[in-house]
Structure formats: C-alpha cells, structure tokens
Amino acid sequence: MFKIYKLITITGLLLIFIVAGKAEANSCEGISVGKVFGLKDGSRNMKVVDPYNPPNLLYVPYAGTFDGKVDGNYTAFYCVDIRNALGFNEDYSDSAYVKPKINYILLNYFPNKTSYTGRLPLDSNEAAAVQFAIWHFSDNLDVTSLQNNNPVRDRALEIISDANLNGGTFVPVHTLKIIPVSILSDPAIADTIKVKVSDELGNPLSGVQVNLSISDGTLSSSVLTSDVNGFTPNIVVTKGTGLTTMLSVTAYTIISPGRHYIHISSPLTKQKIALAKPVNGNLIDCLELTWDSTSSGGNGGIESTYDMAEAMMLRHLKISNGETSKLVANQDFLFAPMFELQSVVPNEGPYNSVATETTPFDILGISNATSAYAVDYLKNGNRVGVVFSTTTNAPEIYSHSKSVCDRFGLSELDELKITYVNNREFYIAHLNNPVNNETDYAISFSIYETPNGHIVDNKWAIEDYHPGQNVTNIYNFQVWGLTEFAVQKIVGSILDKFDALSSLSYQSEDLINPDIWVISSRYLNSGKIKMVFSNNTNQTVSVPVNIKFKREQNSQQETQITNLTLPPDVSEAEISIGLLSSANISVASPSGFLDAIFVGSGMFGNYSGPLSTINNFEYISNYGTFHYPAGAYAFTGGINMSGNLGDVVYIARSLNAAFVNEDLSQYSNLQFKTKGTGVMTVQLEAIQNGVYVYPFVNINLDNSWSQQQIQLSDFRVNGQAIDRSNVKMVLFKLEKNYNQNISGFNYAVKDIFFEHSTTNITGNGTETIENFKLNQNFPNPFNPQTTITFDIATESHVSLTVYDMTGREVALLINKTMKPGANYSVTFNGSGLASGLYIYRLATSEGINLTKKMLLIK
C-alpha cells in the first residue's frame, strides 16, 4: 500500500536573507506578486518514496511546470517542495531566491533554456525530470526510487549530478542591485551609491527608471534612469540623526529565474513555487548603512585592524557557502582624485615582468578605501612583485598596513631599515611567513593630492601620517616583491608616473631610524601575549608597551602599559594581561620610532542559509563570572542568536583572529554551556591530508543553561578520529534535517574552551575532609610528566600554580571553584621546560597557601 497525496510542495518559511556587516547589500523581501492558474508541461501518475515518511510510497499525480503570472505578466513556475497543496489562482509573494543548486537548475534547464545537450525529446518529460531534480534538493527526495517513468528518473539524476558539480557556488544574477561607491563610518561625511540594472544574464539594461527612498537622512535624487552600462548616476546619501538607515530602491524590470514565491495568506500550509522563466515585474533591493558616533580618523587606522578580522570571518563563511564576491576595482569616488589608479601603476615591472590585474579580496567592504587596484608582476608564470593601491578620502590613510596585517597573520618582521628610491628615504621591511614559507620585501607610502600638486609621505606607523588641511584625496601604495631591488624598481616607476603627470614633492622631515621593532607577536589564548623584539641599539633599553584591548568581542576598550627591559639583539617577552578578545599594541623606542601591531584570540560570526534568517545576534559577557581551567584554550564571551530556520544557521568561532589553523593535539575535550531547543550540531573545521573536513557531533539542547562536554576523539571522519593538529573553527549549528519541527529558533552558547589534556582533574569531591592538603608529586624526579594530588576541606576557589626558582610563573594548572574532596589529582607536563627545580603552590580563597618542590630531569 502507498499513501495518496494531493500534488504538494514546500513547508519553508518566508525568508529575508540579511548579510550582517557595514554596507552590505541586503536581499530584501520581494514586492512582486505571483499567481498559478494551470498545468503546463509535465508528466503524470508516478510514484516515489516519500522523503517525509519512508519507506512509504508517495503518489505524484503531476510533475512539471505551471502556467502563471507575475504582476500580470505570463511566465512559468516549478514547485520547490513536495508536502503541501498548491494554491491555484491565489496570490504568492516574492521572497528572494531559492537554494543555489535549485537556482542553477532553473537558469540552465527547461523552460528557461530549450536547446541543450542531453534534454529529453518531449517537453513534458524534460520538465518532469527538472521538477524531480528540484525536489531532490528541496526535500531530499530519493530520485532513484521513482517508478513508472525510467526516462524521467534517469534524466533527473543527470540534472542532479550537474547541479552538484556546478551549482554549489552558484550566485544568482541580481537584476536590480545597489552598488556602494563610497561608504564611510563617519556621520559627518555623506555616503555615495549607485544602482545597477541588468537582465537575467547580467547584461546591462538602459532606460529603466528606479525609485529610491531612505528611512533616515536625505538623498540627492529619488528618481533616476539607468544608462547604457546599466548604471544610474551616483546618489549622495546624507546621514540623519540616527546611527543607521535603510536605503531602498525599486524598479519595474526583469525578474530572473530562481525567485522564491510563498503563499500570502497560508505560507505554512500551501505549496511554494519558484520562477522558471524571466519576466517583467516589480523588484526591490536594500542597503543598510551604519556609522559610528565619532570619526574613525582619530583612531589612526590601527583599531580598524580588528574590523578586518571580523570581515575575514564573514568572508570565510561566505566562501565556505559559495556566497562571496570579488574585489571591484576602480569604483567611483566621493571626492574624485585627479588620476585613476591604473594610470599611476606601471604596466611593466622588474626583470621585464608584466602586470596582471588581481582581486585579492573585497577591500571596499572591510576598510576605508574608496577604490582599489592591484596587480601581480609575472615573469614566466612566477610572481616577482605586487602593487596594492587604494584611494581614501582625506584625512584618512588606508587603514590596513601590510606590516601590521602580515604580522597579524603570523609573519615575522626579520629586518626593517631605511632605503633610498629616487634619492629619497623610504622604510623597507623584510617579512617572512614560516607557516606558508613565503618571504616579501615591502615598502608602503602615500601621496597627498592638493590644489598645488602632489606630496609623497612615507612613515612606518599609520599614526605618524598627518595630511595637511588642504589635502583633498590620498593615494596609498603597498608594494612588495621577492627582492629589495624589485620593490625599489616598482616604487620608482610609480613615483616617475606621478612626476610626469603632476608637480611632485616630498615631506621634508627625515625618517627616524628603526632601532626597535616587534618581530612577531601572538596572543596565547591563556591570558598572555608573547612578543619577540629586535633591539638594534647595542644596549639594554626600557620601552613602554601600550596595549589597548577588549576582554570580549563587544566589550569596552581598556588600556594597560607595561615597561619591558630589552637586551641588545633579539629577545622574547611574555606579558600577562588575562583573557581577551583583541589588542592593539604600540611600542615606542627612546629615539621616537613607533611600531604598532595587533593580536586577537578569535572571532564569533554567524551564517544563515538561503532559506533561513537571523534576526538577532547578541554577545554574552562572561568576564569575571566564569573561571576557565588552567591551560584551557579559552573563548571569552558567548552568543545568543535567534531567527527563522529553513535550512541551516550557525554560530561560528575562529580559533584565532589571524584565521590560521591551530594545533589542538594537547587538548582532550571541548566544553561549553548551551540553552535552546532542538538538536545542535557541533562541528569542527579542520584540514586533514590537505583537504578541509567537517566532523560533527549532535547534542540535545535544553531550555535552561546546561553544561556540555565533547571528547575531541569523538570528532570523526569515515569512522576515524581526525588529526587535531590543523583546526581552524568551531561551528554551533541548527540544521533543518535534524529539527523538522522547528521554525523559529533561539539558542545560545557561552563559556567555551578546549581543556588541556594535562590538566584533567580527577577526584570524588564528596568525602568529608578536615584539612587542606598538598601531596608530593609522583614520580619525583620526573620527565616530562608527573601527578600532583591534593585534598580540599571546604568549597573554595582553588589555584594550583607552578613556578621556577626565580619566582616566574610557568604554568597555571587549576583556577576554579572546587567542592570538598580527597585525592584530587592533576597531571603536569614539563616537556617545554628546562631541567631544574620547580615549586608548585596550592592557594585557596580561604587563605590557604601550601607549597612543595619537584625536580625535572631530562
């Protein structure tokens, strides 16, 4: 027996896909109205295994296209689910796009295309095959179970295979789109945008009238028409009194296949449909603009480095889900510069190399650049040099310097000196990345545009740049290459081009000799910052280290100044600062030379699939209220997230702000607290044998906060525990596959850490103990591990710390509240320490201090 159903499709919810972040175009809810009034091309009377009630069979009376209209214009539709009844002659509202693979099918198969390789002779069978392929992706339908029509089954499997191969990263053409031209976070400076209109293939459409509106502020124009390139003239957005505004643009133009239509009055019980052919109708696009209450120029650009870390997280999540866009070079400007960047970047480079334009990332979305242009200089396929150029509106210098960002990415500044180009002084850096085995020589400089000509300025730290009041625009150049000569050659060519175009002069002051700088720095996720210094003064000096940091991703900035004594040449230092999220660090030498770096512990981010929305993404503070165990790899804070679940949403946490892989071999488990409903998928992003893998473990959520612990050995691929030496990110996901009954979601995660395998505490915590006791470690002497046991008499906050004989702390084994109990034990690993005598101390909130000695012999 098999169940008999009416022709049915989707249960997904109305969605509005909003991309979080400054100046990101949002796919707003559509405004066109669709209607289905009859069957068109399709096949009848088939059976397939019901994906919602296997192994029962589902009777499918019809599969294919439907006749319909959008805003009164004839078109065709497919269904995008297989559960509910279709609403004939009833209104459906436009609600953005379907999944990428379904969108790929709709754009590349019948009826949008009619002649292509492999299609079935009969339109009815080809349309049915397309419909079953769509149901495969919308409802996890097993097409191999299709009965009564083998040609349709086999053809549907071919279409599915094509979509899996080519449609996973498919991005639909937005035929009406707001294009940011100049978006600044300064409320005193207007923003600039324009609108692009195109057909379903991306070809520009001219003569289309677009209408604009804004929720707060004013627009230079509210009605514009697209030109032959599909663009409207620039629109200047003057900000209002608030800190955010929503810009909307509407037009009557082509709607591309793949638009998702949902029943207006019964969105949960009536079948949903997708547009199968382009049609004229009403479209809308939106852009949310936000800005700070004060100008970002006063921060000198250094603080914006962490904005880039957040953008890197967002970009990585988009790349992982096929939703990224390339850099758009040569945008229009709020204050147009005299010369385009292409005109001042040489086409020929050192060693007779040739410039090839490159697009490294969407810099306009993660910096203060108003335009960008980048080239690689290639010789026989090898890169010998690079120019990355930007323009910024005065008085802002481009906010992400290579020297800061590369050390943020774990490169080392091996050498820094003054060199000469065209008989002028420039700082040149030698950067080495031991992780990627890459080396670069680099020079960064800016050119100020004034009414009287152009002025070259070269400083090391962004804070040292001071454009004059008469500067109208700033050109910024970062040049790097394999050799010092290559970099000097490229910089000289840029200066020569400017000199030929305009009157070129140089800042008069001499450069300060770089006598002290930071070779590398890193936050250790345990409350310390490790720094390596180069002191070229030939004497021991004391330098102030100014640290501006945030304990948590959304907390207020704090400041700590630590004075370090640096011996000549290379030395290391560790600064105890406690758990933090990010830190901007500046080091000033006695000569006045200033170096600046950035470190961070990792980022929280989020992602929603095409059928899901995130309405709230709120940071949870836990600083001072939760004590992480000794040696833990800690993530400060937490996240509460809510919205609508149609396919997948997740909270993501990178292991470090540089977004490089971490070695978790010395950690045993992942612990955290959760709150919510449904099944959470906890997933690691890791690299194994050069390939990204995503092992996961499912846990059940509870409406109240509950403690979770997952052994890292439980994260498996093909039944085998993964190699934990290359882990990049942790994902806390809700997937529709595991949460069929959940539509609106609200879940939270906090107090997250990886527990070090050498600090697992054992003990019953139940015995009545009269006194605190610290026992002698065993074995002693030891190499490299030993066990320390102790008794706790009353519930107390307990710390167990190891010191060397100079009194320097070398390990914090325990730092938490513990219950009374006997024979607590913790394992100490001294593999990273030198042979010698060490002291370990047990201290409690009761005022107890117990110490003993132990001997490490290697």
CORCOR-V490131 format. One record per residue. N is the residue number from 0. SS is DSSP state (~ for helix, > for strand, _ for the rest). PHI is phi in whole degrees, -180 to 180 (* if undefined). OMEGA is omega as a letter, one per 20 degrees, with the letter a starting at -180 (999 if undefined). Layout:
# CORCOR-V490131
N	SS	PHI	OMEGA
N	SS	PHI	OMEGA
This chain:
# CORCOR-V490131
0	_	*	r
1	_	-136	r
2	>	-73	r
3	_	-113	a
4	_	-121	r
5	_	-70	r
6	_	-61	a
7	>	-139	r
8	>	-156	c
9	_	-69	r
10	_	-120	a
11	_	-65	a
12	_	-97	r
13	_	-55	a
14	_	-127	r
15	_	-128	a
16	>	-87	a
17	_	-109	r
18	_	-90	a
19	_	-69	r
20	_	130	a
21	_	-66	r
22	_	57	r
23	_	-106	a
24	>	-67	a
25	>	-101	r
26	>	-82	a
27	_	-71	r
28	_	-60	a
29	_	-69	a
30	_	-120	r
31	_	-78	a
32	>	-123	r
33	>	-109	r
34	>	-153	r
35	>	-107	a
36	>	-130	r
37	>	177	r
38	>	-78	r
39	>	-129	a
40	>	-105	r
41	>	-179	r
42	>	-117	a
43	>	-122	r
44	>	57	r
45	>	-125	r
46	>	-128	r
47	>	-154	r
48	>	-64	a
49	_	-66	a
50	_	-67	a
51	_	-102	r
52	_	-153	a
53	_	-70	j
54	_	-93	a
55	_	-60	r
56	>	-90	r
57	>	-110	r
58	>	-83	a
59	>	-113	a
60	>	-69	a
61	>	-157	r
62	>	-140	a
63	>	162	a
64	>	-89	r
65	>	-122	r
66	>	-73	r
67	>	-167	r
68	>	-136	r
69	>	-125	a
70	_	51	r
71	_	87	a
72	>	-106	a
73	>	-67	r
74	>	-162	a
75	>	-137	a
76	>	-132	r
77	>	-119	r
78	>	-86	r
79	_	-125	r
80	_	-162	a
81	_	-137	a
82	_	-124	a
83	>	-111	a
84	>	-80	r
85	_	-77	r
86	_	-96	r
87	>	-72	r
88	_	57	r
89	_	-124	a
90	>	-81	r
91	>	-122	a
92	>	-102	r
93	>	-70	a
94	>	-141	r
95	>	73	a
96	>	-111	r
97	_	-79	a
98	_	-60	a
99	~	-55	a
100	~	-69	r
101	~	-68	r
102	~	-61	r
103	~	-60	r
104	~	-63	a
105	~	-63	a
106	~	-81	a
107	~	-112	a
108	_	-129	a
109	_	-57	j
110	_	-96	r
111	_	-63	r
112	_	-118	a
113	_	-118	a
114	_	-130	a
115	_	-163	a
116	_	-66	r
117	_	93	a
118	_	-70	r
119	_	-74	a
120	_	-61	a
121	_	-90	r
122	~	-58	a
123	~	-63	r
124	~	-72	r
125	~	-63	r
126	~	-64	r
127	~	-64	r
128	~	-63	r
129	~	-61	a
130	~	-62	r
131	~	-66	r
132	~	-64	r
133	~	-64	r
134	~	-62	r
135	~	-59	a
136	~	-85	a
137	~	-88	a
138	~	-130	a
139	_	58	r
140	_	-69	r
141	_	-85	a
142	~	-69	r
143	~	-64	a
144	~	-87	a
145	_	-64	r
146	>	-114	r
147	_	79	r
148	_	-159	a
149	~	-64	r
150	~	-59	r
151	~	-66	r
152	~	-59	a
153	~	-66	r
154	~	-69	r
155	~	-61	r
156	~	-65	r
157	~	-64	a
158	~	-66	r
159	~	-61	r
160	~	-61	r
161	~	-64	a
162	~	-66	r
163	~	-64	a
164	~	-78	a
165	~	-120	a
166	_	-103	a
167	_	-64	r
168	_	-110	a
169	_	-66	r
170	_	-116	a
171	_	-66	r
172	_	-78	r
173	_	-88	a
174	_	-74	r
175	>	-134	a
176	>	-146	r
177	>	-80	a
178	>	-112	r
179	>	-66	r
180	>	-104	r
181	>	-143	a
182	_	-120	a
183	_	-117	a
184	_	-92	a
185	>	-104	a
186	_	-66	a
187	_	-85	a
188	_	-113	a
189	_	-68	r
190	>	-97	r
191	>	-134	r
192	>	-137	r
193	>	-144	a
194	>	-123	r
195	>	-112	r
196	>	-122	a
197	>	-144	r
198	_	-88	a
199	_	-68	r
200	_	-100	a
201	_	91	r
202	_	-75	a
203	>	-65	r
204	_	-116	r
205	_	-103	r
206	_	76	r
207	_	-91	r
208	>	-82	r
209	>	-120	a
210	>	-118	a
211	>	-120	r
212	>	-145	a
213	>	-143	a
214	_	-80	r
215	_	-153	a
216	_	110	a
217	>	-133	r
218	>	-116	r
219	_	-69	r
220	_	-148	r
221	_	-114	r
222	>	-134	a
223	>	-139	r
224	>	-127	a
225	_	-72	a
226	_	-93	a
227	_	-65	r
228	_	-93	r
229	_	86	a
230	>	-102	r
231	_	-85	r
232	_	-61	r
233	_	-63	r
234	>	-117	r
235	>	-91	a
236	>	-105	r
237	>	-92	a
238	_	-74	r
239	_	-91	a
240	_	-82	a
241	_	-82	r
242	_	-105	r
243	>	-154	r
244	>	-151	r
245	>	-111	r
246	>	-99	a
247	>	-123	r
248	>	-132	r
249	>	-127	r
250	>	-161	r
251	>	-97	a
252	>	-156	a
253	>	-72	r
254	>	-103	a
255	_	-84	r
256	_	-56	a
257	_	109	r
258	>	-67	a
259	>	-102	a
260	>	-117	a
261	>	-125	a
262	>	-59	a
263	_	-68	a
264	_	-90	a
265	_	-133	a
266	_	-67	a
267	_	-96	a
268	_	-119	r
269	>	-113	a
270	_	-60	r
271	_	-101	a
272	>	-133	r
273	>	-132	a
274	>	-67	a
275	_	-105	r
276	_	-140	r
277	_	-64	a
278	>	-154	r
279	>	-78	r
280	>	-172	a
281	>	-91	a
282	>	-124	r
283	>	-139	r
284	>	-137	a
285	>	-134	r
286	>	-141	r
287	>	-91	r
288	>	-109	r
289	>	-128	r
290	_	-154	r
291	>	-84	a
292	_	-79	r
293	_	-130	a
294	_	-67	r
295	~	-79	a
296	~	-64	a
297	~	-69	r
298	~	-81	r
299	_	68	r
300	_	86	a
301	_	-68	a
302	_	-67	r
303	~	-70	r
304	~	-60	a
305	~	-73	r
306	~	-59	r
307	~	-67	r
308	~	-62	r
309	~	-64	r
310	~	-66	r
311	~	-62	r
312	~	-62	a
313	~	-60	a
314	~	-64	r
315	~	-62	r
316	~	-65	r
317	~	-67	r
318	~	-60	a
319	~	-61	a
320	_	-113	r
321	_	68	a
322	_	-129	a
323	_	-112	r
324	_	-124	a
325	_	-80	r
326	_	-63	r
327	_	-103	a
328	_	-79	r
329	_	62	r
330	_	-74	r
331	_	-72	a
332	_	-126	r
333	_	-70	r
334	_	-118	a
335	_	-65	r
336	_	-74	a
337	_	-69	a
338	_	-125	r
339	_	-74	a
340	~	-62	r
341	~	-60	a
342	~	-75	a
343	~	-114	r
344	_	-98	a
345	_	-66	r
346	_	-81	r
347	>	-112	a
348	_	-118	a
349	~	-65	r
350	~	58	r
351	~	60	r
352	_	-79	a
353	>	-118	a
354	>	-76	r
355	>	-124	a
356	>	-65	a
357	>	-128	r
358	_	-129	a
359	_	-68	r
360	_	-167	a
361	_	-76	a
362	~	-65	a
363	~	-66	a
364	~	-89	a
365	_	-130	r
366	_	-154	r
367	_	-94	r
368	_	-70	r
369	_	-94	r
370	>	-157	a
371	>	-149	r
372	>	-151	a
373	>	-132	r
374	>	-137	r
375	>	-104	r
376	>	-98	a
377	>	-111	r
378	>	-131	a
379	_	55	r
380	_	83	a
381	>	-101	r
382	>	-83	r
383	>	-112	r
384	>	-167	a
385	>	-144	r
386	>	-122	r
387	>	-120	a
388	>	-119	r
389	>	-142	r
390	>	-118	r
391	>	-136	r
392	>	-81	r
393	_	-58	j
394	_	-98	a
395	_	-87	r
396	_	-85	r
397	_	-53	a
398	_	-86	a
399	_	-120	r
400	_	-78	a
401	~	-61	a
402	~	-64	r
403	~	-75	a
404	~	-67	r
405	~	-68	r
406	~	-70	r
407	~	-60	r
408	_	-89	r
409	_	76	r
410	_	-77	r
411	>	-118	r
412	>	-91	a
413	>	-74	a
414	>	-148	r
415	>	-142	a
416	>	-154	r
417	>	-99	r
418	>	-121	a
419	>	-124	r
420	>	-128	a
421	_	52	r
422	_	64	r
423	>	-121	a
424	>	-79	r
425	>	-142	r
426	>	-76	r
427	>	-128	a
428	>	-114	r
429	>	-112	a
430	>	-109	a
431	>	-130	r
432	>	-108	a
433	_	-69	r
434	_	-72	a
435	_	-95	a
436	_	56	r
437	>	-119	r
438	>	-134	a
439	>	-141	r
440	>	-99	a
441	>	-143	r
442	>	-129	r
443	>	-121	r
444	>	-158	r
445	>	-129	r
446	>	-126	a
447	>	-89	r
448	>	-97	r
449	>	-130	r
450	_	-61	a
451	_	-103	a
452	>	133	a
453	>	-122	a
454	>	-123	r
455	>	-88	r
456	>	-133	r
457	_	-132	r
458	_	-129	r
459	_	-89	a
460	_	-96	r
461	~	-60	a
462	~	-63	a
463	~	-88	r
464	_	-82	a
465	_	-139	r
466	_	-62	r
467	_	-75	a
468	_	-68	a
469	_	-90	r
470	>	-78	a
471	>	-103	a
472	>	-155	a
473	>	-130	r
474	>	-97	a
475	>	-120	a
476	>	-129	r
477	>	-122	a
478	>	-121	r
479	>	-143	a
480	>	-166	a
481	_	-75	a
482	_	-132	r
483	~	-62	r
484	~	-61	a
485	~	-60	a
486	~	-68	r
487	~	-59	a
488	~	-63	a
489	~	-67	r
490	~	-60	r
491	~	-60	r
492	~	-67	r
493	~	-64	r
494	~	-62	r
495	~	-64	r
496	~	-64	r
497	~	-63	a
498	~	-62	r
499	~	-74	a
500	~	-95	a
501	_	-155	r
502	_	-73	a
503	>	-113	r
504	>	-131	a
505	>	-129	r
506	_	-59	a
507	_	-82	a
508	_	-72	r
509	_	-75	r
510	_	-75	r
511	_	-81	a
512	_	-62	r
513	_	-77	a
514	_	-93	r
515	>	-137	r
516	>	-148	r
517	>	-94	r
518	>	-70	r
519	>	-156	r
520	>	-153	r
521	>	-160	r
522	>	-86	a
523	_	-94	a
524	_	59	r
525	_	-130	r
526	_	101	a
527	>	-131	r
528	>	-111	r
529	>	-99	a
530	>	-131	r
531	>	-117	a
532	>	-111	r
533	>	-115	r
534	>	-112	a
535	_	-105	a
536	_	-88	a
537	_	64	r
538	_	-152	r
539	_	-77	a
540	>	-132	r
541	>	-105	a
542	>	-127	r
543	>	-82	r
544	>	-109	a
545	>	-96	a
546	>	-115	r
547	>	-105	a
548	>	-138	r
549	>	-121	r
550	_	-66	a
551	_	-131	a
552	_	-59	a
553	_	-117	a
554	_	-91	r
555	_	-74	r
556	>	-75	r
557	>	-121	a
558	>	-131	r
559	>	-135	r
560	>	-113	a
561	>	-121	r
562	>	-92	r
563	>	-114	r
564	>	-100	a
565	>	-110	r
566	_	-74	r
567	_	-61	r
568	>	72	a
569	>	-96	r
570	>	-147	r
571	>	-111	r
572	>	-149	r
573	>	-120	r
574	>	-112	r
575	>	-81	a
576	_	-135	a
577	_	87	a
578	_	-66	a
579	_	-149	r
580	_	-102	a
581	>	-153	r
582	>	-151	r
583	>	-102	a
584	>	-122	r
585	>	-125	a
586	>	-127	a
587	>	-110	r
588	_	-83	r
589	_	-58	a
590	_	-77	a
591	_	102	r
592	_	-71	a
593	>	-116	r
594	>	-115	a
595	>	-138	a
596	>	-140	a
597	>	-142	r
598	>	-134	r
599	>	-160	a
600	_	-100	a
601	_	129	a
602	_	-130	r
603	>	-90	r
604	>	-143	r
605	>	-146	r
606	>	-149	r
607	>	-128	r
608	_	-70	a
609	_	-59	a
610	_	-103	a
611	_	-125	r
612	>	-134	r
613	>	-111	a
614	>	-97	a
615	>	-147	r
616	>	-137	a
617	>	-114	r
618	>	-79	r
619	>	-110	r
620	_	-93	r
621	_	-132	a
622	_	-68	a
623	_	85	a
624	_	-109	r
625	_	-132	a
626	_	-108	r
627	_	-76	r
628	_	-69	a
629	_	-59	r
630	_	76	a
631	_	-72	r
632	>	-91	a
633	>	-99	r
634	>	-114	a
635	>	-71	r
636	>	78	r
637	>	-172	a
638	>	-139	r
639	>	-115	a
640	>	-133	r
641	>	-143	a
642	>	164	a
643	>	-117	a
644	_	-103	r
645	_	-115	r
646	_	-143	a
647	>	-157	r
648	>	-138	r
649	>	-157	r
650	>	-95	a
651	>	-114	r
652	>	-137	r
653	>	-77	a
654	_	-79	r
655	_	-154	a
656	_	-73	r
657	_	-77	r
658	_	61	r
659	_	-110	a
660	_	-71	r
661	>	-118	r
662	_	-93	r
663	_	-105	a
664	_	-61	a
665	_	-90	a
666	>	-116	a
667	>	-103	a
668	>	-152	r
669	>	-111	r
670	>	-122	r
671	>	-170	r
672	>	-111	a
673	>	-133	r
674	>	-151	r
675	_	154	r
676	_	-132	r
677	_	101	a
678	>	-110	r
679	>	-98	r
680	>	-98	r
681	>	-98	a
682	>	-131	r
683	>	-102	r
684	>	-104	a
685	>	-141	r
686	>	-114	a
687	>	-133	a
688	_	55	r
689	_	79	a
690	>	-123	r
691	>	-68	r
692	>	-129	a
693	_	-135	r
694	_	-67	a
695	>	-145	r
696	>	-135	r
697	>	-95	r
698	>	-133	r
699	>	-92	r
700	_	-92	r
701	_	-129	a
702	_	-66	r
703	_	-110	a
704	_	-60	r
705	>	-135	a
706	>	-81	r
707	>	-123	r
708	>	-144	r
709	>	-125	r
710	>	-68	a
711	~	-63	r
712	~	-69	r
713	~	-82	r
714	_	-83	a
715	>	-128	r
716	>	-127	a
717	_	55	r
718	_	82	a
719	>	-111	r
720	>	-61	a
721	_	-76	r
722	_	-73	a
723	_	-89	a
724	_	-84	a
725	_	-139	a
726	>	-112	a
727	>	-110	a
728	>	-155	r
729	>	-118	r
730	>	-117	r
731	>	-115	a
732	>	-113	r
733	>	-118	r
734	>	-115	a
735	~	-61	a
736	~	-56	a
737	~	-100	a
738	_	-137	a
739	_	-61	a
740	_	-93	a
741	_	-102	r
742	_	-111	r
743	>	-89	a
744	>	-119	r
745	>	-155	a
746	>	-143	a
747	>	-143	r
748	>	-144	r
749	>	-157	r
750	>	51	a
751	>	-95	r
752	>	-162	r
753	>	-94	a
754	>	-88	a
755	>	-67	a
756	~	-67	a
757	~	-93	a
758	~	-123	r
759	_	-69	a
760	_	-95	r
761	>	-115	a
762	_	153	a
763	_	-84	r
764	_	62	a
765	_	-127	a
766	_	-72	r
767	_	-85	a
768	_	-119	a
769	_	-82	a
770	_	-135	r
771	_	-71	a
772	>	-147	r
773	>	-119	a
774	_	-94	r
775	_	-70	r
776	_	-64	r
777	>	-143	i
778	_	-75	r
779	_	-151	j
780	_	-63	a
781	>	-141	r
782	_	-165	i
783	_	-101	a
784	>	-111	r
785	>	-150	a
786	>	-114	r
787	>	-113	r
788	>	-116	a
789	>	-160	r
790	>	-116	r
791	>	-117	a
792	_	-84	r
793	_	-136	r
794	_	-60	a
795	>	-151	r
796	>	-83	a
797	>	-118	r
798	>	-125	r
799	>	-125	a
800	>	-124	r
801	>	-112	r
802	>	-126	r
803	_	-87	a
804	_	-76	r
805	_	-89	a
806	_	90	r
807	_	-78	r
808	>	-69	r
809	>	-113	r
810	>	-162	r
811	>	-111	a
812	>	-82	a
813	>	-139	r
814	>	-156	a
815	>	-162	r
816	>	-81	a
817	>	-129	r
818	_	-85	r
819	_	-60	r
820	>	175	a
821	>	-107	r
822	>	61	r
823	>	-62	r
824	>	-142	r
825	>	-143	a
826	>	-97	r
827	>	-110	r
828	>	-112	a
829	_	-102	a
830	_	-64	a
831	_	-95	a
832	_	-113	r
833	_	-81	r
834	_	-59	r
835	>	154	a
836	>	-91	r
837	>	-130	r
838	>	-112	r
839	>	-121	a
840	>	-128	r
841	>	-103	r
842	>	-127	a
843	>	-130	r
844	_	-70	r
845	_	-83	a
846	_	90	r
847	_	-80	r
848	>	-136	a
849	>	-122	a
850	>	-131	r
851	>	-148	a
852	>	-111	r
853	>	-145	a
854	>	-119	r
855	>	-100	r
856	_	-124	a
857	_	-109	999
